[in-house]
């Protein structure tokens, strides 16, 4: 699920830099998912789309393509007002996020 090839290339294999970027992602991404959950509860679809959009570059940096695809779907469904799909997409994104964070923590220990 996690492919750190981009990060490795970007950091030129510098494990300290890779660790720093992984830690940043682990620290900064979870609060965005909390905001997304609040958006679902409040039916704030525009803000939900903004949150999903803001996570895409970070997710791409970590090589989590499956999560990026779901975030794009959230953003697109919100834009076309297909609100009925958003809660399920959010749950899928959260599950992918949780699993990828577990994998990133393993990678972090091995760097």
C-alpha positions, 0 to 999 in steps of 0.5 A: 500500500505504501511505496516510498520510492518517490520519497526516497528519490526526493531525499536522495536516500537520506534516511534522516530526511525520510524519517522527518517527512514520514514523521511529519505525515504521521503528525499532520494527517490525522488531524485532517481526518478528524476535521473531515469527520466533523465535516461529515457530521456537520454536512459541510461538504465544501470543507470536506472537499477542501480537506481531501484536497489538502491531503492529496500532495502529502499522501502522494509524497508517501506513495499511498496511491489508493488513498489518493484515489479515494481522496480525489473521489471525495473531492469530486463527489462533493463538487458534483453534489453527490453527497450520499457517497461521501460518508462511505468514501470517508470511511474507506479513506480513514481505513486506508489512512490507518493501515498506511500509518501502521506501515509507515511506522514500520518503515520509520523503525527500519530506516 
